Amino acid sequence: MENIHKAMENLNRSVSETDHQAVVPFAEFLQILTRQPALVIRNVFQVFHDMIRTHVGEGTDEYPNDPESIRFVHYDCHRLFVEGADRPFFADRLFANRFFKRIESLRHGAQQNKIYIFEGPPGCGKSTFLNNILQKFEGFANTDDGLRYETVWRLDRKLLGSFVETEAMPIIERFFDFIDQSKTDIPLPAAPYKQPCRTEVDCVEVPCPSHDHPLLMVPKELRRAFFDDIFKNDQFKWKLFTEKEYGWVFGDKPCTICTSLYEALLYKLGSPQKVFEMIYARPYRFNRRLGVGVSVFNPGDKPLRQYVQTNEMLQERLNVLFRDSNQVRYIFSQYAKSNNGIYALMDIKSHNVERLMELHNVVSEGIHKVEDIEENVNSMFIALMNPEDKANVENLQSFSDRLEYINILYVLDIDTEVEIYRNIFGRHIDSNFLPRVLHNFARVIISSRLNIKSEIMPEWIPDGSKYRMYCDENLHLLKMEVYRGHIPPWLSEEDRKRFTARIRRKLIAESETEGQHGFSGRDSIKIFSDFFNTFSKEDELIEMSTIKQFFTKLRKDLLEEIPTGFLDSLTRHYNYTVLQEVKESLYYFNREQIAEDIQHYLFAVNFEPDTVERCEFTGKKLEITETFFTGIEHRLLGSHADEAARQRFRSETQNEYTARTLTQEMLVEGKSITQTALFKELFDRYTYNLKEKVLDPFLENENFRRAIKDFDQEKFKTYDQRIRNDVTFLIDNLGRKFSYTKQGAREICMYVIDNNLAAEFGNNGDD
């Protein structure tokens, strides 16, 4: 019994600590308002925005100094769509950026009179997305960070029953009397208002069925003066009076029931102060299962039999108090329960087509007719739609400007597609693949979802054939990199410069037409399951040739969805990538010598050839000749660069040095030459091109290949010390830099050597 008693006490304490249902008088609510105005004065759109930002935060821009950036950033949506969800939704980078641009508009007032329709093909995860975001919204709205208040009336039976009706005093005079009495420095006077009723026996409690904000009870024409008196002249007050996001505070009206109660009480009591003593505020508690704050309708949900809702017992009490049944009619519709909340339709089919049509007048005017009463509706309306269902609303021209479409398409981001596999099959699947091979499987799936031809890619890169050794004919592999927010290092300098903000916007806009065909999300999971169950083994890692074998021999039926030649191009892309990884892992370089060469070059470009000058950065005397320039420029541009290309590069470097590096970064910002963006760019170029020839001496040594094969075995000890050091350095770096296991590192080195990849890409590594 002692344990039971203790458990009940702890339960009681825990429930009490988390209970936010406390009802507070209007005067006390004003004190809360002045302490946290930004939190208290929010409508559903602002709370929805705050919920998203709380869970996601700011995006990450991997290229913050890129002058052509269009803020196509990475948003970490794990907490919003995955964490705590029964069925996670994985938002790729493209959808996340589309979605968050809409979210920003919600905060700034451009939200009302809209129905947000998330459109996408079957199997793209629309329902999962909506369920997860509603779950997070409901949870957030019921915490202190998402707290909002709604109006509750507590009508004093004794006061109303004994009051002798007289003519009402002037409303404005009484109301400002109330303001004068209720402020000193808000906190209120030392003696708080005497509340007319404290118990259910003393009063009739009338909750606002439309969940109106308590501030809307202040007469609309008096709100500006009211807020001017309550708030100090600070930043929030300036935002409240000037910014569009708070326009609803001054423009919205209370529901018809609250308006009727206010007018009836004012007539009966003759005092605005006495009316406001019967107004209370309580937290607006959301409960999707009860349809409070969040209402979700599936296509098969039949319409309500009883369209007009009421509370007969409460209506009788109101009739007794006011002695006139027509003064306050407690009737409302289904929209009231989710007013100032979210009203959602799962797929525009069957009965949901009718519900969407009913929303036409509601969205247009913001009101809804309940018998002869006008009901305010200020909800956030969300609907899901398949492309084929769009015909249900296309014929209504007046409806078109009320619908805002947001595409949810099949995943086009490689990293997100892989994350889906990990979630379904477990993160351990990575250990069954050589690095990059799992991502290449995702590339095959995504290739089926892209348009074969692009309108913008030829404008950006007129001649894509120069990338034929490590990109496909349609440049899908390049587009996939852009869609994941990555600019690949194999792009030429010319094409990097052509990748302007205008091109980027067009390319991202083109993604809106992709992801509507090809393998769906459900298809890709089935295909991967078939592939993984067939080829995963404990003692063997899945390699690139396995993917090609699967699609060309075991599942030929899938080939028609994959662009012609894509698998061959993907293999070349993989070969190029692993070759660079092996080169990077084998390469030793002297950072000091490279840094000195670049400083000398940046100093020398400001002089004509055949001069002798002392470098102001290193203090060394330089013989600035054409040979001097050629030697460094071949390391920067590659040995294939002709004289015209070198002269052009030299001129552009000199212009960049004088226009930005010297005048802005060094003279204004106080940076040293080695801290500037131009130095870092040239340093990366220099080291990149040096790596191109790093394998040559090792490929000529047969012992090097055998030593790799025997690595981590007893035979390895019989090799020359230099070879052992080189191989150990290579294997360790592949693990440290690119996450290869020892087995994987050994296998990929053998793959590079046996397929002679260095020779295959020898003349193309600098393109």
C-alpha positions in Angstrom: 0.0 0.0 0.0 2.9 2.3 0.8 4.3 1.8 -2.7 0.9 2.4 -4.3 0.4 5.6 -2.3 3.8 6.8 -3.4 3.2 6.0 -7.0 -0.1 7.9 -6.9 1.5 10.9 -5.3 4.2 11.0 -8.0 1.6 10.6 -10.7 -0.4 13.4 -9.2 2.6 15.7 -9.0 3.7 14.9 -12.6 0.3 15.5 -14.0 0.0 18.8 -12.1 3.4 20.0 -13.4 2.4 19.3 -17.0 -1.1 20.6 -16.7 -1.5 23.8 -18.7 -5.3 24.0 -18.5 -5.4 26.7 -15.8 -8.0 29.3 -16.6 -6.9 32.9 -15.8 -9.0 36.1 -15.6 -8.6 38.6 -18.4 -6.7 41.0 -16.2 -4.2 38.3 -15.2 -3.9 37.3 -18.9 -2.8 40.8 -19.7 0.0 40.4 -17.2 1.1 37.3 -19.1 0.8 39.2 -22.3 3.1 42.0 -21.3 5.7 39.6 -20.1 5.8 37.5 -23.3 4.0 39.5 -26.1 5.7 37.7 -29.0 4.6 34.3 -27.7 1.1 35.3 -26.7 0.1 37.3 -29.8 0.3 34.6 -32.5 -2.2 33.1 -34.9 -2.0 29.6 -36.3 0.2 30.6 -39.2 2.8 32.2 -36.9 2.8 29.2 -34.5 3.1 26.8 -37.5 6.1 28.8 -38.7 7.7 28.8 -35.2 7.1 25.1 -34.9 9.0 24.4 -38.1 11.9 26.7 -37.1 12.1 25.2 -33.7 12.5 21.8 -35.1 14.7 22.6 -38.1 16.6 25.9 -37.4 18.6 27.7 -40.1 19.9 26.0 -43.2 23.5 25.3 -43.9 25.1 26.8 -47.0 28.2 24.8 -48.0 29.4 27.7 -50.2 28.8 30.8 -48.0 31.2 33.0 -50.0 29.9 32.1 -53.4 28.8 35.4 -55.1 26.3 33.5 -57.3 24.6 31.7 -54.4 20.8 31.4 -54.5 20.5 30.2 -50.9 19.9 26.6 -52.0 20.8 25.3 -48.6 20.7 22.1 -46.5 18.0 21.9 -43.9 18.3 19.2 -41.3 14.7 17.9 -41.2 15.4 14.9 -38.9 13.7 16.3 -35.8 10.7 17.4 -37.8 9.9 14.4 -40.0 11.8 11.5 -38.6 12.4 11.7 -34.9 9.6 10.1 -32.9 7.6 9.2 -36.0 6.0 5.8 -36.6 6.7 6.2 -40.3 9.5 8.7 -41.0 9.3 11.0 -44.0 12.6 11.9 -45.7 12.6 15.3 -47.3 15.2 15.8 -50.0 17.0 19.1 -50.4 14.8 20.2 -53.2 11.5 19.7 -51.3 13.0 21.2 -48.1 13.9 24.4 -49.9 10.5 24.6 -51.6 8.8 24.0 -48.3 10.8 26.5 -46.2 10.2 29.3 -48.7 6.5 28.9 -48.1 7.0 28.7 -44.4 8.7 32.1 -44.4 5.7 33.6 -46.1 3.5 32.4 -43.3 5.4 34.4 -40.7 5.0 37.6 -42.8 1.3 37.6 -43.2 1.0 36.3 -46.8 -1.0 33.4 -45.7 -4.7 33.9 -45.4 -7.3 33.1 -48.1 -5.2 30.2 -49.3 -5.5 26.5 -49.5 -2.1 24.8 -49.5 -2.2 21.8 -51.7 0.7 19.3 -51.5 0.6 17.6 -54.9 2.6 14.6 -55.9 2.4 11.1 -57.6 1.4 8.0 -55.7 4.2 6.6 -53.5 6.0 9.9 -52.9 5.1 10.0 -49.2 2.4 12.8 -49.1 0.3 11.1 -46.4 3.4 10.3 -44.3 4.5 13.9 -44.6 1.2 15.4 -43.5 0.7 12.9 -40.6 4.2 13.6 -39.3 3.9 17.4 -39.5 0.5 17.4 -37.9 1.9 15.2 -35.1 4.7 17.7 -34.5 2.4 20.7 -34.7 0.0 19.1 -32.2 2.8 18.4 -29.8 4.4 21.8 -30.2 1.1 23.6 -29.7 0.6 21.9 -26.4 4.0 23.0 -25.0 5.0 26.3 -23.5 6.8 27.3 -26.7 3.7 26.8 -28.8 1.2 28.0 -26.3 -1.8 30.1 -27.4 -4.8 31.2 -25.5 -8.5 31.0 -26.2 -11.5 32.7 -24.7 -13.8 31.3 -22.0 -16.7 33.2 -20.5 -17.7 32.7 -16.9 -21.1 34.3 -16.4 -21.9 35.1 -12.8 -25.4 33.7 -12.0 -25.9 35.9 -8.9 -24.8 39.1 -10.5 -26.8 38.6 -13.7 -29.8 37.2 -11.8 -30.1 40.1 -9.3 -29.0 43.0 -11.6 -31.6 45.6 -12.3 -31.5 46.4 -15.9 -30.8 50.0 -16.7 -29.7 51.9 -19.7 -26.2 51.1 -20.7 -23.6 53.7 -19.9 -21.5 55.1 -22.8 -19.3 52.2 -24.0 -16.2 54.1 -24.8 -16.3 56.0 -21.5 -16.7 52.8 -19.5 -14.1 50.9 -21.5 -11.4 53.6 -20.9 -12.4 53.6 -17.3 -11.5 49.9 -17.3 -8.2 50.6 -19.0 -7.3 53.3 -16.5 -8.0 51.0 -13.6 -6.3 48.0 -15.1 -2.9 49.6 -15.7 -0.3 51.2 -13.6 2.8 49.6 -15.0 0.8 46.5 -15.9 1.3 44.7 -13.3 -2.2 45.7 -12.2 -3.0 47.6 -9.0 -2.1 45.9 -5.7 -5.8 45.0 -5.1 -6.7 42.6 -7.9 -10.1 42.5 -9.5 -12.7 40.7 -7.5 -13.8 37.9 -9.7 -17.6 37.4 -9.7 -17.6 33.6 -9.6 -15.2 30.9 -8.7 -17.0 27.7 -8.9 -19.2 25.9 -11.4 -22.2 26.4 -9.1 -21.6 30.2 -9.1 -21.2 30.6 -12.8 -22.1 29.4 -16.2 -19.0 28.6 -18.2 -19.3 29.3 -21.9 -16.2 28.3 -24.0 -15.8 30.0 -27.3 -16.4 27.1 -29.8 -14.2 29.0 -32.4 -11.2 29.3 -30.0 -11.1 33.0 -30.4 -8.0 34.8 -29.0 -8.9 36.7 -25.8 -7.5 40.0 -27.3 -10.3 39.9 -29.9 -12.8 40.6 -27.1 -11.5 44.1 -27.0 -13.7 46.1 -29.4 -12.0 46.4 -32.8 -12.1 50.2 -32.9 -10.4 50.5 -29.5 -7.6 48.0 -29.9 -4.9 50.4 -31.1 -5.4 52.7 -28.1 -5.6 49.7 -25.8 -2.3 48.3 -27.0 -0.7 51.7 -27.0 -1.5 52.0 -23.3 -0.5 48.4 -22.4 2.9 48.2 -24.1 6.0 50.3 -23.6 7.6 52.0 -26.6 9.9 49.1 -27.5 10.8 47.0 -30.5 7.9 44.7 -30.1 5.4 47.5 -30.0 6.8 49.0 -33.2 6.5 45.6 -34.9 3.0 45.1 -33.6 1.8 48.4 -35.0 3.7 48.3 -38.3 4.4 44.8 -39.6 1.8 42.8 -41.6 2.2 39.6 -39.6 0.3 41.3 -36.8 -2.5 42.7 -39.0 -4.9 40.1 -37.7 -4.7 41.6 -34.2 -6.4 44.8 -35.4 -8.5 43.4 -38.2 -10.1 40.2 -37.0 -13.5 40.0 -35.3 -14.6 37.7 -32.5 -17.0 34.9 -33.3 -20.8 35.7 -33.4 -21.3 33.9 -30.0 -18.6 36.0 -28.3 -19.9 39.2 -29.9 -23.5 38.4 -28.8 -22.3 37.7 -25.2 -20.3 40.9 -25.1 -23.2 43.0 -26.3 -25.8 41.3 -24.1 -23.7 41.6 -21.0 -22.9 45.2 -21.7 -26.5 46.0 -22.1 -27.4 44.2 -19.0 -24.5 45.3 -16.8 -23.9 48.7 -18.3 -20.1 48.4 -17.6 -17.3 47.2 -19.9 -15.3 46.5 -16.8 -17.9 44.1 -15.4 -18.1 42.4 -18.8 -14.3 41.9 -18.9 -14.4 40.5 -15.4 -16.4 37.6 -16.9 -13.9 37.0 -19.7 -11.2 34.4 -19.0 -8.3 32.9 -21.0 -7.1 29.4 -21.1 -4.5 27.5 -23.2 -5.8 26.3 -26.5 -5.2 22.5 -26.2 -5.0 20.6 -29.5 -6.2 17.1 -29.9 -6.4 15.6 -33.4 -8.3 12.5 -32.3 -11.1 14.7 -30.9 -10.9 17.1 -33.9 -10.0 20.0 -31.6 -7.4 22.4 -33.3 -6.6 19.7 -35.9 -9.2 18.1 -38.1 -8.2 15.6 -40.7 -10.6 14.1 -43.2 -10.0 11.0 -45.4 -11.9 10.6 -48.7 -14.0 7.9 -47.2 -15.1 9.9 -44.2 -18.8 10.6 -44.7 -20.2 14.2 -44.1 -21.7 14.9 -40.7 -25.4 14.2 -40.4 -25.9 17.1 -38.1 -24.4 20.1 -39.9 -25.3 22.7 -37.2 -23.8 21.9 -33.8 -24.9 23.2 -30.4 -25.1 22.5 -26.7 -28.7 22.3 -25.7 -28.0 22.3 -21.9 -25.7 25.3 -22.2 -28.2 27.1 -24.5 -31.0 26.6 -21.9 -28.7 28.2 -19.2 -28.0 31.1 -21.4 -31.7 31.6 -22.1 -32.4 31.7 -18.4 -29.6 34.2 -17.7 -30.6 36.6 -20.5 -34.3 35.8 -20.5 -34.3 35.9 -24.3 -33.3 33.0 -26.5 -32.5 35.2 -29.4 -29.8 37.3 -27.7 -27.1 34.6 -27.6 -27.4 31.6 -29.9 -24.8 29.0 -29.1 -24.6 27.3 -32.5 -21.6 26.6 -34.7 -20.3 24.4 -37.5 -17.6 21.7 -37.8 -15.2 24.5 -38.9 -15.3 26.0 -35.4 -13.5 23.1 -33.7 -10.4 23.6 -35.9 -10.7 27.4 -36.1 -7.3 29.0 -35.5 -6.0 25.5 -36.1 -5.5 23.2 -39.1 -8.1 21.7 -41.3 -6.7 19.0 -43.6 -8.0 16.8 -46.4 -6.2 13.6 -47.2 -6.5 13.3 -51.0 -9.1 15.1 -53.1 -11.3 12.2 -53.9 -14.8 11.1 -53.0 -16.3 13.1 -50.1 -13.2 15.3 -49.9 -14.0 16.8 -53.3 -17.2 18.1 -51.7 -15.3 19.3 -48.7 -12.9 21.2 -50.9 -15.7 22.8 -52.8 -17.3 23.9 -49.5 -14.1 25.7 -48.7 -14.4 28.0 -51.7 -16.6 30.6 -50.0 -14.9 30.0 -46.6 -11.5 30.8 -48.1 -12.7 33.7 -50.2 -14.5 35.6 -47.5 -13.1 34.1 -44.3 -16.7 33.5 -43.1 -19.1 30.6 -43.1 -22.9 30.7 -42.8 -24.5 28.7 -40.0 -28.2 29.1 -40.5 -28.6 32.9 -40.4 -25.4 33.4 -38.4 -22.0 34.3 -40.0 -19.2 32.3 -38.5 -15.6 33.5 -38.8 -13.1 30.9 -40.1 -9.4 31.7 -39.8 -7.8 28.2 -40.1 -4.9 26.9 -42.0 -6.2 24.7 -44.8 -4.1 21.9 -46.2 -4.9 19.3 -48.8 -3.1 16.4 -50.5 -3.6 15.7 -54.2 -2.5 13.3 -56.8 -1.9 14.8 -60.3 -4.8 13.0 -61.8 -7.2 14.5 -59.2 -6.3 18.0 -60.3 -9.2 17.9 -62.8 -11.6 18.1 -59.9 -10.7 21.8 -59.3 -9.3 23.0 -62.6 -12.8 23.9 -63.9 -13.3 26.5 -61.2 -11.5 29.6 -62.4 -12.5 31.6 -59.3 -10.8 28.9 -57.2 -7.5 28.9 -58.9 -6.1 32.0 -57.2 -7.0 30.5 -53.8 -4.9 27.3 -54.3 -1.2 27.3 -53.7 0.5 24.1 -54.9 3.6 22.7 -53.3 5.1 19.7 -55.1 6.1 16.6 -53.1 7.9 14.5 -55.7 9.9 11.3 -55.8 13.3 11.8 -54.1 15.9 13.4 -56.4 18.6 13.8 -53.8 21.1 10.9 -53.6 21.8 11.3 -49.9 18.1 11.2 -49.0 17.5 8.1 -51.1 20.3 6.3 -49.3 18.9 7.4 -45.9 15.6 5.8 -46.8 17.3 2.5 -47.4 19.2 2.8 -44.1 15.9 3.5 -42.3 14.1 0.5 -43.8 16.9 -2.1 -43.8 19.1 -0.8 -41.0 22.2 1.3 -40.9 24.4 -1.8 -41.0 23.8 -2.1 -44.7 26.7 0.3 -45.3 29.2 -2.4 -44.1 28.1 -4.6 -47.0 29.2 -2.1 -49.7 32.4 -0.6 -50.8 32.2 3.1 -50.3 30.1 5.0 -52.9 28.5 1.8 -54.3 25.4 2.2 -52.2 25.1 5.8 -53.3 25.5 4.6 -56.9 22.5 2.3 -56.5 20.6 5.3 -55.5 21.8 7.2 -58.6 20.4 4.4 -60.8 17.0 4.7 -59.1 17.0 8.5 -59.3 18.0 8.5 -63.0 14.6 7.0 -63.8 12.9 10.0 -62.3 14.7 12.7 -64.3 13.7 14.1 -67.6 15.8 12.7 -70.5 16.4 16.1 -71.9 17.0 19.3 -70.0 16.2 22.8 -71.3 18.7 24.6 -69.1 21.7 22.2 -69.0 22.7 22.9 -72.7 22.6 26.6 -71.9 24.9 26.1 -69.0 27.2 23.5 -70.7 26.9 23.7 -74.5 29.4 20.8 -75.0 28.8 18.1 -72.5 31.0 15.6 -74.4 34.1 16.9 -72.7 32.9 15.2 -69.5 32.2 11.9 -71.2 34.8 10.0 -69.2 33.0 10.6 -65.9 29.5 11.9 -66.7 26.6 10.6 -68.8 25.4 12.0 -72.1 22.5 13.8 -70.6 24.5 15.2 -67.7 22.2 13.5 -65.2 25.1 12.7 -62.9 26.0 16.4 -62.8 22.4 17.4 -62.2 22.2 14.9 -59.3 25.2 16.6 -57.7 23.6 20.0 -58.0 20.4 18.7 -56.6 22.3 17.6 -53.5 23.9 21.0 -53.2 27.4 19.9 -54.4 29.5 21.5 -57.2 31.7 18.6 -58.4 35.5 19.3 -58.6 35.8 17.9 -62.1 33.9 20.9 -63.6 36.1 23.1 -65.7 36.8 26.6 -64.5 34.9 28.0 -67.4 31.8 26.0 -66.5 32.1 27.0 -62.9 32.0 30.6 -63.9 29.0 30.0 -66.2 27.1 28.5 -63.2 25.5 31.8 -62.4 22.6 32.6 -60.1 20.3 32.8 -63.1 21.4 29.3 -64.3 21.0 27.9 -60.8 17.5 29.3 -60.4 16.4 27.8 -63.7 17.9 24.5 -62.9 16.3 24.2 -59.5 13.0 25.4 -61.1 13.4 22.5 -63.7 13.3 20.0 -60.8 9.6 20.9 -60.3 8.9 19.0 -63.6 10.9 15.9 -62.5 10.3 13.2 -59.9 6.8 12.5 -61.2 7.7 9.4 -63.1 10.1 6.5 -62.9 10.6 4.3 -59.9 8.3 5.4 -57.0 9.4 5.4 -53.4 7.6 2.0 -52.8 9.2 0.6 -56.0 12.7 1.6 -55.0 12.4 -0.1 -51.6 11.2 -3.4 -53.3 14.0 -3.2 -55.9 16.7 -2.5 -53.3 15.4 -5.4 -51.1 15.7 -7.7 -54.1 19.2 -6.5 -54.8 20.4 -6.6 -51.2 19.0 -10.0 -50.4 20.6 -11.4 -53.6 24.1 -10.0 -53.2 24.9 -9.3 -49.5 27.3 -11.8 -48.1 29.3 -11.8 -44.9 32.8 -12.2 -46.5 32.3 -10.1 -49.6 31.7 -6.5 -50.2 29.2 -5.4 -52.9 31.1 -3.6 -55.7 30.2 -1.5 -58.6 30.1 -4.4 -61.2 27.4 -6.0 -59.0 25.0 -3.1 -59.7 25.5 -3.3 -63.4 25.0 -7.1 -63.3 21.8 -6.8 -61.3 20.1 -4.3 -63.8 21.4 -5.8 -67.0 21.1 -9.5 -66.3 18.9 -10.3 -63.3 16.3 -7.6 -63.6 16.3 -6.7 -67.3 12.6 -5.6 -66.8 13.9 -2.5 -65.0 16.1 -1.3 -67.8 13.4 0.5 -69.7 13.0 3.0 -66.9 16.8 3.7 -66.8 18.2 6.1 -69.5 20.1 4.4 -72.2 23.9 4.3 -71.5 23.5 5.6 -67.9 24.9 2.4 -66.3 28.0 2.6 -68.4 28.4 6.3 -67.6 27.9 5.6 -63.9 30.6 3.0 -64.0 33.0 5.6 -65.6 32.0 8.1 -63.0 32.7 5.6 -60.2 36.1 4.7 -61.7 37.1 8.4 -61.9 36.0 9.0 -58.3 37.8 6.0 -56.8 40.9 6.9 -58.8 40.9 10.3 -57.2 40.5 8.8 -53.8 43.5 6.5 -54.3 45.6 9.4 -55.6 44.5 11.6 -52.7 45.4 8.8 -50.2 48.8 8.1 -51.7 49.9 11.7 -52.2 52.4 13.4 -50.0 52.9 17.1 -50.6 55.0 19.9 -49.2 52.5 22.6 -48.2 55.2 25.2 -47.5 56.6 24.8 -51.0 53.2 25.0 -52.7 52.3 28.1 -50.6 55.5 29.8 -51.6 55.0 29.1 -55.3 51.5 30.6 -55.2 52.6 33.7 -53.3 55.3 34.2 -55.9 52.8 33.8 -58.7 50.3 36.3 -57.2 53.1 38.8 -56.8 54.5 38.2 -60.3 51.2 38.5 -62.3 51.4 42.2 -61.6 54.7 42.5 -63.7 55.6 41.9 -67.3 57.9 38.9 -68.1 61.7 39.4 -68.1 61.9 41.5 -65.0 63.5 40.9 -61.6 61.6 41.8 -58.5 61.7 41.0 -54.8 58.5 39.3 -53.6 56.9 41.4 -50.9 55.3 38.2 -49.4 58.3 35.9 -49.1 61.2 38.4 -49.4 62.8 36.3 -52.1 64.2 37.7 -55.4 62.2 36.5 -58.4 63.2 36.3 -62.1 59.8 36.8 -63.6 60.0 35.1 -67.0 57.6 33.3 -69.3 59.2 30.1 -68.2 58.5 31.0 -64.6 54.8 31.6 -65.4 54.5 28.4 -67.6 55.9 26.2 -64.8 53.4 27.3 -62.2 50.4 27.6 -64.6 50.9 24.0 -65.8 50.5 23.0 -62.2 47.5 25.2 -61.8 45.7 24.4 -65.0 47.2 21.0 -66.0 49.8 20.2 -68.5 47.4 20.3 -71.4 46.6 24.0 -71.1 47.8 25.9 -74.2 49.3 29.4 -74.2 46.0 31.2 -74.9 44.4 29.5 -71.9 47.4 30.3 -69.7 47.4 34.0 -70.8 43.7 34.3 -70.1 44.0 32.7 -66.7 46.9 35.0 -65.8 44.9 38.1 -66.8 41.9 37.0 -64.8 44.0 36.2 -61.8 45.6 39.6 -61.9 42.2 41.3 -62.2 40.9 39.3 -59.2 44.0 40.1 -57.2 43.8 43.9 -57.7 39.9 44.2 -57.6 39.2 42.1 -54.5 42.2 40.3 -52.9 44.4 43.4 -52.4 41.9 46.2 -52.1 39.2 44.5 -50.1 40.6 41.5 -48.2 44.1 42.7 -47.5 43.8 46.5 -47.2 40.3 46.7 -45.7 39.8 43.4 -43.9 43.5 43.1 -42.8 44.0 39.6 -44.1 47.4 38.2 -45.0 47.9 36.9 -48.6 47.6 33.3 -47.4 44.2 34.0 -45.8 42.5 35.3 -48.9 40.0 33.4 -51.0 42.1 33.7 -54.2 45.2 32.1 -52.4 43.0 29.2 -51.1 41.5 28.6 -54.6 44.9 28.5 -56.2 46.3 26.3 -53.5 43.5 23.7 -54.1 44.1 23.8 -57.8 47.8 23.3 -57.4 47.5 20.3 -55.1 44.7 18.8 -57.2 46.9 18.8 -60.4 49.9 17.5 -58.6 47.9 14.4 -57.6 47.2 13.5 -61.2 50.6 11.9 -61.7 51.1 10.5 -58.2 50.4 6.9 -59.2 52.7 6.7 -62.2 55.9 5.5 -60.4 54.0 2.9 -58.3 52.2 1.4 -61.3 55.5 0.5 -62.9 56.4 -1.5 -59.8 54.9 -5.0 -59.8 55.9 -5.4 -56.1 53.6 -2.6 -55.2 50.5 -4.5 -56.5 51.5 -7.7 -54.8 52.2 -5.8 -51.5 48.6 -4.4 -51.6 47.2 -7.8 -52.1 49.2 -9.2 -49.2 48.6 -6.3 -46.9 47.8 -7.3 -43.3 49.1 -10.8 -43.9 52.4 -12.5 -42.9 53.8 -12.2 -46.4 53.6 -8.4 -46.2 56.6 -8.4 -43.9 58.8 -9.7 -46.7 58.6 -6.6 -48.8 61.0 -3.7 -49.0 60.6 -1.2 -46.1 59.8 1.7 -48.6 57.0 -0.3 -50.3 55.6 -1.4 -46.9 55.5 2.3 -45.8 53.8 3.4 -49.0 51.2 0.7 -48.9 50.5 1.2 -45.2 50.2 5.0 -45.8 47.8 4.4 -48.7 45.5 1.9 -46.8 45.4 4.0 -43.7 44.5 7.2 -45.6 41.7 5.5 -47.5 40.2 4.5 -44.2 40.7 7.9 -42.5 39.7 10.1 -45.4 37.1 8.0 -47.2 35.8 5.5 -44.6 37.2 2.4 -46.2 37.7 -0.7 -44.1 41.0 -2.5 -44.5 39.4 -5.1 -46.7 37.6 -2.4 -48.7 40.8 -0.3 -49.1 42.7 -3.3 -50.3 40.0 -4.3 -52.8 39.6 -0.8 -54.3 43.4 -0.4 -54.8 43.4 -3.7 -56.7 40.4 -2.5 -58.7 42.2 0.7 -59.7 45.4 -1.1 -60.6 43.9 -4.1 -62.4 41.5 -1.9 -64.5 44.4 0.5 -65.3 42.2 3.5 -64.3 45.2 5.8 -64.2 45.8 5.3 -67.9 42.1 5.4 -68.7 41.7 8.9 -67.2 45.3 10.0 -67.8 44.4 12.5 -70.5 41.2 13.7 -68.9 41.9 14.2 -65.3 42.2 18.0 -65.7 39.1 18.6 -67.9 
